[in-house]
Structures are given as structure tokens and as C-alpha cells.
Amino acid sequence: MDTRRSSSMRRARSDPRGQLAGGMARGRARSGWPRAGAVGVEHPACSTLPERGCRHALVDRSENARLYECEQGIKERFDCIVPTLQEIAALGRGADFPGREQEWARERLGFELPAAVLERAWVRGPDMGALYAHAVFSALARAVARFGDRIREELAAGQGWDALLVDCGFHAMNVSACADGRLKGLFPYILRIPAANLVRRSAFAGALFDVEEGVRHWEQTELRRFREGFPTTADVGTRYLKVAVYHGSSLDPKHQGCAAHGSNERVATEAALERLYEFRRAIENAFCCGAGTDILLIGVDTDTDAIRVHVPDGNGDVSAYRYIDNAELYRRTLGLDADGARLAVYEAIRNASAVEGWGKGCGMPHDGMRRLIATLLINNMSQIEYVGEYHGGWYVDMGHGERFVNVGDGFPEVQVRNIAYYARLDTVEEGAADLDVGVKIFRHLNVERGLPIPVALHYHFNEQVPGSRARMEGKIRRIAEGIRGRYAQLAQEGLLYLHGSVQDMAPGSVLEEVALI
């Protein structure tokens, strides 16, 4: 993130001379975000921000308060690390240094630092890189333990989401988002989708998900329907839904967009859409046209968390130029009662389906898709208001601000914005592109400040499968070796620290450390 540019933008927001720039592309060969967020101008969803927030009839404010408490509880554990270590570094190297440092760490961080590192500090001073990495991984472990109960609560709530999906005509929902840390809170915050049995989540740089892996998951899902009748039997006309989520920046689209696509929003949109079509074609070519799949494309403005939903037409086709901007919809429906606002949401879907020009399609999507889109739009209205109430309408951390790189499976307990850059991979070779983007981001965030890159390797095992944990531990060690080899110079300079851990698949399971050789 360009901090000089960011600070100037924050100052300009209060400048009354700011002018509204740009507009929404409709029926033209352009798919840019509405530029209402460009410094010093009106917020796209609420014109009174940041001085005064808006109140929408469809917003769940009690859930917003709960989510803010969770966000603060997680981020504070990481944000106090650098200030605490700076104070520790100033303590000196006296004979009582290890004891004083541990006392300081327990008081400020809530955990102890590695004794071996402290005891060697009298020679050349404390190894601050090692202490920093240890503190990051310790804060992560404590956050996972602290918010494990929340995941179990989400799973209970997720039964309602599973029921909604089936009622909408879907027996699975597979969502692949960009690995950018600003989308780390996509499910619990931006889309408000709880942990659910029928929802699969993954992240790839630029939302460029692995088509072959997607096909394998489709096969597993369909086989279970044939064998177990879960969640519907094979003769029921439900469909498999594949979703891709890209992102852009309304405040600084040329610099704070998707790093994997060079902050070119048009490229990011079209690349995600093309990957969706490749997935659908792969299913149809291998299993004939009767293998029902739906696709859906969603964009996120990472400055406001407002989403853009690209509405499929009657044939299930998606266009980069046929969409609903939820910030605009929020603004239009302010002042309506709950029933009136819901009707306006469905009307917006009908209007989008009737658009002419570049976005013209063939009729409206099926009833279930319309209901799902309406649910996502309504859910996101709560997030738009969340950012307005707790962050003044725009996030201060406009660019990257991740605390660590997460490799493997995600940590469902710590899904908040900019907490981690996520690379889902099974081998270093297959995930090289995602890893390289993450390391590039952290070279700027950490290495330029003399801090190492913390990489948390984390995978789930199934305790019901014999040998599952041992195999996962071996996998983590192989991947760790591959990462050290790929970024050998960083490792040799003490600027790359790896940490391994596993968890049972059951939600809220204990985090168990894996020793890396």
C-alpha cells in the first residue's frame, strides 16, 4: 500500500471542494466501479458519511455489533505485537533481560516469548525477527482458541443456509474468491454466509480457481447424491452452483485493485468470468449437457465492501456488463420500510435482466437464483452499514495490510479483513503463482521494514480416517521444504519463518502444532 497516497486521500475526504467523479457503466464497453468513493466526495451508499451514518430497514445491527467485537478481538492480538517488541528492544541486555522481557510479553501480549532466543540476547541483542514470527503465530493460536465457539454457532446457523440453498434449487455452493487479504472476511462479513455443510470455500490469486479441482469436487458431490441421497437424490432437479468473486477499488482503482491482475479491474472481471465458463464447459463436455450447473459472478469494492452481483440470464449466462451495484441499491431503498425495500431488491433484479446494450441477455434467471441473489444483496446491505458505522464508510487500510500468509486450509475462526493472505495449495509447484503474489505483497509489507514473512501452514485431517493426521503432518513438512527452497534467499537472511499446524475437520477443533524440520 502507498501510505502517502492513502493519507492524502483520507485528508481529502473532509475537503468540501471535492467533486463527484465518474459514474456507473450501463450498456457500454466499460465495467468500472462507480467513482463516488474518489477522495473527498459523496459516499456511494450514504451521502451523509462520514459525519453521520444511514439507517436501512433491512440491516441487522445486532449482528453488526457482534461482528465488530470479533474483528477488534482478533486484530488487536496482532496489532500490539510490533509496539510491544519495540519497547522490549529498548530494555537493553542486562543480566535480568530475559525475565523482564517475559514479564513485558505476558502483560502486553498474553503469552511468553521463546526462552532460548532471549537467553542468547546478551551476545548480539535479541533476534527480533524470530520474536516477531513467534508472536504472530502465538497470536494466531490464541485467536483460533478464542473464537472456536463462534464457528460451532455458525454451523448451527448454517443449517438454515443449507435449507435456503436447497429451497432455491441448489445442492451445493462452491465459492472461489481472490486470495487478497481484503477478502478474508468475505463469508462472515461481506456476504454473511455462515459455515454450512453445502458451502465449499477456496481462494486463488485473481480468483483464478483450479478448474480440474472444481470438477473433482463436482464429481464427489454428485456421487454422494447417487450413493446417499444427500442433500437431494439424483432424480431431483437441483443444481450445482459455482461462484467466483473478484474485487476492485473505488478509491484508487489503478493502484489498490487486484495485484494478480495489475490492478486492472476489467482484466480481473473478465478473467474470473472466463474461468467460470471453462468450469461449466468442462462439466458439460465430460458429462453431457444434462449435468446441471449454474454460475455466478460477484465483485467486491474493497474500500466499502459493497458488492456487485452479475445477474445470469434465462440461459444461465453471465455478462461483465449486466449487474446490480449494491451501494446504489442501498441508497435507492433508504427510507423504505422492510417490505418495500425487499420488493425493491427483486425489482432491481428484474431491471438488470432487462438491460440493453453490452449487458443484454436472454430473460431472467430461474426463481431460485433470483431468491439467492436477493438474499446476498440484502445480507451485504448490513455490511455496507457496518463499514459506515464502524469505519466511517471507507476502510483506512485501503490497500494490503495482512498480518501473515496462510497456506493450505484457512482458519475459519479468524475470518476478518486483511488478517491474512490465503494460498490454497496441495503442492508448492501447483500453488506457485498464488505463493509468489503473497510473497510479493509481504516483501513490501514486512521485508522493507526489516520484518520477516510469517507463513502459517495449516491443514485439516479426519480423525475417522486411519493415518489421516500422520499423512497431513508429512504433507506440511514437504510443503515447508518446498517453500524454503523456492524462497531460499529470504530463508537464509532470516526473513522467512514457517509454522505448521493441523486441526480435526470437526468445527472448533483444537489447533495442534506440527514441528517442522
Disulfide bonds with the S-S distance in Angstrom:
Cys46-Cys54 1.90
